[in-house]
Amino acid sequence: MNAPMLSVAEARARILDGLRPCPPETVALSEAAGRVLAQPVRARLTQPPADLSAMDGYALRAVDGPLDAVLRVIGEAPAGHPFAGHVGPGEAVRLFTGSVLPPGADCVVIQEDVRADGDRIQLREAARAGRHIRRAGQDFTAGAAVLAAGRRLTPRDIGLAAAANHPWLIVHRRPRVAILATGDEIALPGEPIPSGGIVSSNAHALAALVRAGGGAPVVLPIAGDDPALIAGVVEASAGMDLLLTTGGASVGAHDLVQAALVARGMALDFWRIAMRPGKPLIFGRLGTTPVLGLPGNPVSTMVCAVIYLLPALARFGGEMREVPASEPAWLGAALPANDHRADFLRARLHRDGNGRLIATAFERQDSSLLSVLAAADALILRPPHAEASAAGECVSVIRLDLLGV
């Protein structure tokens, strides 16, 4: 089979084109962190609900508050217990942070600027109208959209939703991803390793990445190099939002995944991409289930997962932002010219004395080196046919350290 190689951008566009957000569900606020909002969150109240004191101090009329003025304290109003009266000429009310500003007062003088003596205070700093007051609605008003649909919720967002009086939120269901590792040579960690075999790392790494990307992984049993075994395990993926395979994505004599899936009715879209690492990558549909077949080399698997799986999870989740995002960095060491394939170089990051982000590619870039991938902070993006780059030149990087992968 001599299929043309797609560019990274075209392959990603074709993968994402047919994916739709998972349907919404309602979850408790305490369980909503990391989920993606399916509809905007609108405030159910105004915050603050009234003019509040921003500091511990005294509420008074600014006109009564020149330097050294003496005022009579007519009461106090702890937070949650508003003063029932009215502040008149020459009067003050003791307040605390969060106390409601009493009627008649238009400023707060902090307690450090007051000399107190019984029910009298003397101002050691002149009062100013509006000073130390948090105005009603300063944060948000009832009915205002405080969080937009398509936002992956952070702990800060949870605090905002709680302040807006929402005990439940409507979010997109987590995409369910079936993960199938294939090959006679692989064994699960801790199990006996066959002669000439290796420990399977891909399924566990992908499951962790799916969770980091907001999905719910289902790790299927390992399938050996037998089309019938592969087809049988694939049956367990019914009802999943995505079938993710690793290994056997090419068309060699022992690369059986593609043939086994096609024999089960998969409509193959493409299987080769002009990138390194990760040229053999399958994408198709098995009935209504999209299938993403990743290569078997562990670094190739994870790089392809960052470039294609994370955007797919974001699309399933209804996220609006670009995933994964890239940003500029400056090379810490020279790079040679690139060939016809996009290159994703594993690299370390640091800040120089001017605060610039410096990216230095590891010397060893073999797609089997998990230790290098684990030590990497970023991927340096090298477009096809890029010319040689000197140290100090600007490049684009994907920050692995910010993706949680």
N, C-alpha and C positions, 0 to 999 in steps of 0.2 A: 504494500500500500504506500503510495508516494504522494501523500497529502501535502499541500503547501503549508509553510509555517506562517502563523498569524503574528502580528505585532502584539505586544502586551496590551496596549490600549484597546485594540479591536477585540482581543480575546475577552478582556474584562467587560467591555460593552455588550458582547454577545451573551455572556453569562448573566449579567444583570438585567438584560432586556426583558426576559420572561418572568422575573421574580417579582412577587407582590408581598406587601406587608402581611404578617400573620394577623388573624382577626383579634379584636380587642377583648379584654377581660378586666374585671374589677378586682383589685387587690387591696389589702389593708395598707395604710400608709407605712407601717413598720416593715412591710415586705417589698416596698416599691423601689428602693435604691437599686440602681443599675438597670432598671426597666426603662422602656421608651414610651413616652406619653402618646396615647392614641387620640387625645383631644386636648385643647387648651385647658389650663387650670385658671379659673376666674375666682377672684377674691369674694368670699361670702360676707366680708365685713370691711370696715375702714380701719387702717392701722397707721398711726395710733388712733384710737377711737375719739380722743379729745386732745386739747392742748395739754402737754405733760411737761413736768420739770425734767430737765436733762441732768440735774445735779442735786445733791443735798444742799439746801439753803433756805431762803425766805422769799415768798411771793409778795410783791408790793406794786405800787404805782410808780413808774419811773419819775413822774413829776415830783414825787415826795422823796426822791433818793439822791440828793446831792451829797458830796463827800462830807462826812461827819454828822449827817442827819441822824436824829434819834426817832425811832418808831416804836409803837406799842404792838406787841405780839398778841393777837386775839384768838389764836388757836393753832392747831397743827392738823396735817392731813397726810398720814402715811399712805403709801401706795395701796390702792384698793379701797380706800376710805376717804372719798372726796369731802372737802370742807363744805358744810351746809350753808354758811353765811356768805357775806359779801365783803370784799376788801375796800375800805373807805379811805379818806384822807388821813395820812399819818399812821396807817395801820399796816401790819404784815402778818403773814401766816407761815408757820414752819412747814417746809416741804421736804420730801425725800425723793431720790431718783425714781421716776415713774409716777409720782403723785400728780393728780389732776390739778391744773392751774385754776385757782378759785376765781369766780366772777369778780370783776373790778380790777384785778391785777394784770399787769402787762409785761412783767419781767421777773426774773429770779436773780437774787444776789447770793452767791455761793457762801457757805458757812465760814470758809477761810477768810472772807472779806468782811466779816461781821464780828463785833465785840458784843457778846451777850451778857446781860445782867438782869436776872429775873425775867419779867415780862417786857423788858426793854432791850432793843438792839441799837448799836451805833454803827453806821456804815463806814468802813475803812477804804471803800472804793465806791465811786459814784455809780448809781444804777443807770442802765441803758435799756430803753424799750426793746422788747423782743429777745433780750439776752437769756441764754440757757433755757430756751423753750423748744420742745419738739412739737411742731404744729400737727393738728389733726390731719390725717391723710398724707402726711409727709412721706411715708413708705409706700402705701398703696390705698386705693379707695375701693369700696364695694363695687363689684361688677368688672373691675379691671382685670385683663388677662395678665397674670403674673408669671406663667410658664407656658411656653408654646408647644404645640403638638410636634412630635418628632424629636424631642429632646430626651437624651439619656439622662436619667435622674441621678444627681450627685447627692451626697449627704447634705450639702448646702441647700439644694432644691427641696429636699424633704423638710428641712426646717422652714423654708418659705411656704410650702404647701400647708404645713401644720399651722403656721401663723395666719394663713388665709382661711383656716377653719375647715380643712378637708381631712376627714378620717379615712377616706377611701379614694383611690385614684384609678382612672381607666387607662390601662396600658396595653400595648400589643403583647399577645402571647409569645412566650419564648419559642423560637424555631427549634423543632426537634430534628436532630442530626444523627443519622445512623453512620457509624464508623466501622469500616471493614478493612482489616489488614490481611494481606494475602502472601503466600509463599511457603514452600515446604521447609525452608531453612530457618524460620523464625519461631521463637518460643516466648511465652510471657515471662516477665521478670520473676525470678525465683523458681521457675520450673526447669526440669532437665533440658539441656540444650542439645539438639541433635548434632551428629557428627558433621562438621563443616558448617554448623548453623550459627545464628546470632540471636541476641535478645531483641525482642520487638520493642522499639521505643516510640515509633510513629503514632500508634493508636493512643497512647497515654498523652503524648505531647499535643496531639490534635484535640483530644477530649478537653485538656486544660485550656487550649486556645479557644475552643467553642464556648466554654464557660466564660472566659475573659471577654469574648465578643458578644455575650448576652444570650447564648443558645443553651439548649439542654442536650448534651451528648448521650448517645446510646451506643456503647461499644459492643459490636457483634463478635462472636467467636472467630478466631483465626481460621481462614480457609486455605487449604493447601493448593498446590498447583494442579487442580483438577477442575475442569469447567463445570462438572456436575456439582462438586462441593461448593464452588463459588456461587452458582445459580441457587443452590439450596439455601445458603446463608442469606443471599440477597432477598429471598422471600420474606425474611424477618424484618425487612425494612419497610414493609407495607404500612402506609399511614404516616410515614416520616415526611418532613418538609424538604429534606435533602439527604441523598445517599452520598457518603464520602468514602472513597476507596483509596488505599495507598499500596503501591507496588503493582507491577504487571501492567503498567499503562502504555508501554510501547508495543511493538508488534513482532518481537523476537519469538523464538520457538517456545520459550517458557514464560512469555508475557501474555497471560491468558485472560486477564480481566476484560479487556475490550471485546474479545471474541465471545466470551461467556455472556456478557451483558447484551451484546447485539443479538446473540442467539435467543435471549430471553425477551427480545422485542425492543431493546433500547434504540431510539433514534439518535444516531451519532451526529453531533454538530461539528466538532473538530477534535484533534488530538495532538497537534504539534504547535509549539509557540517559539518564536525567535527570542529566547531568553536563556540566561545562564545564571544560576543553576535552574533546572526544571523544564527542559524542552518537551519531554513527553507528558502531556497533561490532557486528560479526556474530559470532554463536556458533552452531555446529551440528556435525553429524557427517557425514563423507563415508565411508560404510561404518563401519569401527571407528575411524577417525581423527578426533579432535576438530579442529575448524577454528575459529581465532580470527582474525577479520578486523578489523584496526585501521584507523582513518581515515588519510587521506593527509597532512594537515598535520603537519609533523614534530614540533611540540610536543605536539599531540594524540596522535600515535603513541606518544611516549615516556611521557607521563603515563598513558595507558591501559596501556602495558606495565608500568609500575610497579604500577598498581592491580590488574591482572588477570593479566598474564603471569608476574610474579614469584611470586605465590601458586600459579599452576599449576605452575611449575617446582619449587617447594618440595613440592607434593603429589606430583609425579612422583618426586622425589628421596627421598620418605619423611620429610621434615622434620616435626618436631612443633611447632616454634615458629610464632608468627604472623608472616606475611610479607605486606606490609611492616608493621612495627610503627609506632605513632604515640606521641608523647610531648607533654607540655605545654610551651608557650612563652608569652611575653607579647608583645603587639603593640608594635612600635616606632612605628607610625603608625596612625591611625584607618582603618577600613574601612566602606564603605557597606553598607546592607541588601542581602541577597541575594535572588534570585528563586526560582523553583521548582526550579532545578537545583543539585545539589551542585557547589561550586566548588573548584578546586585551584589556588591562587595560588602562582606562583613567588616565592620570597622569599630574602633574605639572613638570615644568623644572626650574632649576636655575644653575648658575655656582658657584662652590666652590672657595676657596682661591687659588687653583692651576689651575683654569680655566677649570676644568673638568665639563662635563655636568651631572647634577644630576637629576634623574627621581624618583619622589615619587608618587606612586599610590594613588588615592583617596580611602578612606575607603569604601565609598558607590559606588558600581559598578552596580546597578540595571539598566536594559536596558530601563527604562522609564524616567531616570533622565536627561532631557535636560540641566538643570542648571549645572550639573557636566560636561557634554560634552562641553558646551559652555566655561566653565572655564579651560578645559584641554588644555595643550600645545602639548601633544603627546599621542600616544598609545604605551604602553609597550608590546612587542611581547613575549608571553610565549608559547613555543612549547608544544605539547602533552606530558604528562608524565614528565614534567620538575620537577626536585627535588626542595625542598625548597631552597630559596636563601636568603642569609644574606645581610644586608645593606652593601654597598660598592662593591658588586659583579657587574660585567659587564653584561649588557643586550642590546638587540637591541630595538630601538624606531623608530617610524614614526613621524616626526615632523609635526603636524597639523598646527603649527604656520607658517611654511614655505610653506605650500600647498595652502594657501588662502582659506581654508575651515573652 
